[in-house]
Amino acid sequence: MKKIILTGGGTAGHVTPNLALLPSLKKAGYEIRYIGSYQGIERKLIEGAGIPYDGISSGKLRRYFDLKNFSDPFRVAKGYFEALHLMKRYKTRCCILQGRFRCCTSCTGCKHYKIPVIIHESDMTPGLANKICIPSAAKVCCNFPETLKYLPKDKAVLTGSPIRAELLEGDRSAGLSYAHLDENRPVLLIIGGSLGSVAVNTAVRKILPQLLNTFQVIHICGKGNLDESLISTEGYVQYEYVDAPLKHLFAAADVVISRAGANSICELLALRKPNLLIPLSAAASRGDQILNADSFARQGFSKVLKEEDLSDETLSTAVFNLYKNREAYINTMEKSSLSNAVETITGLIESCISHSLKPSFITGHALHDQ
């Protein structure tokens, strides 16, 4: 049995590429396990997909003063030994890493046992976690051509982001029925990521009466961000989080407002949905969403509104301009040559396993095929 470990978490965006790989890996005969934090969002998502899950201790690498900076190194060290134990126990042949500092412990454990590691870098430039892990990786996959210049030439592979096949199977009628909306009016979908976006939520709700003159609005606002005063508003529905029915809501949407996380925008491209991207500001992040959004704007896939420029007038103008020109965006996206990321990454896994030495564990004996 071929055995593989997937890891990644912190937000749903760091889990969905791994979820997209599951059907292909199962078809190829892999026994899959997942390593994440004890109670991160990834646990619920992965267990919901029927994949065995193991939580390990993890820390956060902060670039600012915090008392937890003194305790987290011990949590990371604990996680490292837990990862070593799991890899030996499950006789892992390959590991797939998807972002976040908590993945570094798994990567270090793989290096100890000479287990090949494949990293998927979602954003335009590698984050700190991936920078730490890249020297130990066999291959590094990326979403954007611009990213290749930041990666070692012998490791970099332009794959695109793995897209969940079920997202492409959405039904507009099912989405409208789920949201109790009218099929004769256009639909605006707002999705701010699994954690939601206070800035986007607030801006949308401020111009909601104006939007409702033209659109029906589906608002996925993030956990704890429902506005109870708007629950009975006709033509407006809000959800904290949507899982299985999301494919139908995408199918129902005529235009979309979204943050600019790499996986989210790659899904919008695959679905050919005209979109307005409002990237997380540089003040609140390392600026990766801004780079992602700018790349998609240059290619004609997206309209972009910077969070710093967000106001009632700019948001309203951008949304109606996007809707007016939606066919032009769809036509440009149709011409895009999206690579088959799932197939490509699965092929890389097979290649890495077949060309790597079999892992040796603490006993010093080679792992024999089962």
N, C-alpha and C positions, 0 to 999 in steps of 0.2 A: 504494500500500500504506500503510495506517495503521500507524504505528510508535509503540510505547509502551515505556517503561522502568518496571520494578518494582524497588523496593529495600526492604530491611529484613533484619535478622538479629540475631545474638548468641545467640538461643535459637530453638528450633523454633516457639515461640509467636508470634514476630515474622515467621515465614515462612508458616505455615499459612493465614492469611487471603489472602495473595497466591496460594498454591497453589489455594485455593478459587475464585479468580477466573479461573484459566487457561482452563477449558473454555468459559466464557461469552465471554471475550475472543477466543479462537480462532474461535468460531462467528461472532462479529461481524466477523471478517476482520482482526484485528490481528496485526501482526508483533511478537512480544514478545522483549525482552531483559531481563536481570536484572543489576543492579549490587549487589555486596556486598563484603565484605572478602576479602583474598587466600585465607585458609584457614578462614573461619568455618563453622559448621554449615550455614549457608544454601547454601554451595557444593554440598555433597553432595546436599541435598534438591532443589535447583533443577536441577542436572545430571541427577539421577535422573528428573526430570519431563520431560527432553528439551528444556529451555529454554536457549538460549545464555547463558553467564554470563561476566561480566567482573569481576575483582577489582580494587579500588583500595585505596590506602593509607588507613588510618583510625586514629583515636586514641580515647581515652576521656576524658570530662570527669569528673575525680574531685573530690569535695568534701572531700578530705583531702590531707595532704602526701604526695607521692610523687615520687621523682626523675624518673619518666616524665612528670610534668606539664611538665617543661622541654623534653622532646623531642617530645611528642605534637603540639604546635602545628605543628611542621614536617611531621609525617606528615599532619596534616589539610590543610595547605596543598598538599602533594603530591597528596593525594586530590582536592582541588578542581580542580586543573588536569587530572588524569586524567579526572574526570567531565566537564569541559568538552570535552575531546577526544572522548570517547565520544558525547556528545550531538550534537556537530557531525557526527561520522562516521556516526552512524546516523540523522540527521535526525529526531530524536525530536519527536513531536507532543504527548505528555502523559507525566507521571511520577506514579506512585503510591508514596507513602511510608508505611512501616509501622514506626514506632518506632525507638528507639536513636539515640545521638549520631552514629554513623557515617553516618546518613541526611542529616545537615545539609549535608555537602559536596555531595551530589546536589541538594538543595533550592537551595542557593546557586547551583549551576551552572544550574539551570532558571531562576532569577530573572535571571541574566545574559543568557540567550537569550530571555526572555519566554515560556518554555514553561509551560503551566498545570500546577499541582501539586495533587493531591488527597491529603490526609492521612487516614489511618484511626487514630483514637485509641481504643485498645482499653480502657483503664482508665477509672475513674470521673473522675479528674482528669488533665489533661494533664501528661505528664512534661516534663523540661527540654528534651529534644530537640525535642518537638513545640511547646513554647512558643517556641523559637527559630525554628521553621519556619512557624508559623501566619501571621505577617504576610505571608509570600510565597505563601501557599496560595490557590487559587481556592475550594476547598471543604474542610471538615473533617468527616469522618464519625465517628460515635460509637456506642457500644453501649448506654449507659444514659441514661434521661431526665434524671437528675441532672447529667449532664455538660454539658448544653446551656447552663447558666448560666455556665460557665467559658469559653465560646467566643463569638466575634463572631457576632451574630444573622444577619448577611447571608451568613455562610459555613457555619454549623452545619447538619448534616443528621443526624437520628437514623435510622441504617440497621440497627443490629445488627451482629453479626460475620459475615462470610462463612463459611459452613460447607461443607466439602468434601462434594459430593454422594455420594461413595462411602461416607462414614461412615454414611449412612442405608440402605446396601445390605448391611449385615452379616447374617450367618447364624449363629444360635446353635449349631446342630449343628457347623458348620465351626469355630467358636471353641472348642467343647469338644474337638473332635477335634485341633485344633492344640495345645491345652494338655494333651491326654491326661487329660481329666477326665470324671467321671461325670455323665450328664445328669439323674440323679435327685436330686442334691443342689444347694442354692443356691450361687451363686458371688459372692464378694467380690472386686472389682477395685481394686487400689491403684495410682494413677498420680501420680507426683510431679513431672511435667514432664520435658522432654528431658534436663535435667541431674540429675534426681533430687532427693531431699530426705533428708539424713542424719537429721534429727529425726523425720520420718514413718517412714522405713525402720526406725530403731531402735525406735520405739514399737510399730510393728506386730509386729516380730519378738519383742519381749518378751512379747506376749500371744498369740503364734501358737498355742500348744497350746490355749488357750481358744477362739480363733476356729475352729480346725479341728474342734472338737466339733460345730459347726453348719455352717460354710462350707467350701467349697473356695476356695483363695486364689490369685489371679493377681496377681503383684507385679511391676510395671514400675518398677524401682528406680533407673535411671540408670546411665550409663557408669561402670564401676569400682566399683559398689556391690553386686555379687553377694556373697552369703554362701555360700561353698563348703561350710560345715558343714551347710547346710540343703538341699543339692541333691537328696538322695534322700528328703526328707520327703514322705510320702504326702499327696496333696491340696494340696500347695503347689508352685507353679511360679514361677520368677522369670526376668525378662529385663532386660537393660540398656536395650534400646530396641526398639520394635516399630513397623514401618512399615505395609506393605500389610495384614498380618493384623489390624491394630488394630481395624478395623471389626467383625470377627468376634468379637474378645474383648469389645468393648463389647456386642455383641448377646448374648453369653453371660452377661454380668454382671447380677445381680439388684440389687446395690447397689454404690456406688463411693465410695472415699475419694480425695480429690484436693486438691492445692493450689488456690488461687483465682485463678489467672491468668485474665484476661477471656476469652480464646479458649477455654480449657478448659471454663469453666463454661457458656459459650454452647453448646458442643457437647453438654454433659450435658443442658442444657435441650432442645435440639433432639431429642436421643435419648430424652428422657423417662426419664432414669435417676435414681432416688433417690440422693442424694449427701450425704456428710459432707465439708464443706470445712474444711481446716486451713490458713488463710492464713499466708503468710510474716509473721513478726513485724515490728513497727514498728522494732525495734532493728536488723534486718537489711535493711530496705528503707525506701522512703518511705511505706509504709503503704497502697499502692494495693490490694493483695490483701485487706486488711481491709475496705476500703470496698466492694470488689466483693462479698465474701462477705456483708457486712451487707445490701447491697441485695437479694441473692438470698434471704436469710433473711426479710427483711421481706415479700417477695412470695410466700413459702411454697414456694420452689423447692428450698431447701437447708437442712440442719442444719449449724450452725457450731460448731467447737471451736477456741478460740484456742490458738496454739502455747504461750503462757505457761501455759495450763491443762492442757497435755497430760501425762497420766500413765497408768499401767496401768488404773486404775479409771475415769477420765473417758473414755478412748478406748473401753474395753470397753462401758461404759454407752451411749455415743453410738452405737456401731455397732449394738448389739442393739436400741436404741430406734428407730433409723432403719429397720432391717429390719422391725420390728413394725408400723411406721406407713407402710410403703413405698407402699401403695395411696393414701393421702391425698396424699403428695407427687406421685405420678403424676397423680392427678386434677387437682391444682392446675396442674401443668405443661401438662396437656392444654388448659386454658382460656387459656393464654398466647397472645397474638397476636404471634407472631414475624414480623417483617417479612422480606421476601425481600432480604437484604442484597446478594447477588450481582447480582440484577437491578437493584436501585436504584443500586449503585455503577457498574455498566456504563452505565446511563443517564446518570449524572453525567459520566462520561468523554466520552461522545458529545456531551453538551451543552457541556462545557468546550472541547472541540476546535472545535466548530462556531461558538461565540461568541467565541473568542479570536483575536487576530491571529496570523498565521503567524510562527513564530520567525524571527528574523534572526540570522545568524551573523557571525563576525568580518569577513567580506567586506562586510557591510552589505546584502547582497542577501537578499530574502525567500525563504523555502523554498517551492518550488513543489510542488504535489501531484504524486505520481508515478502 
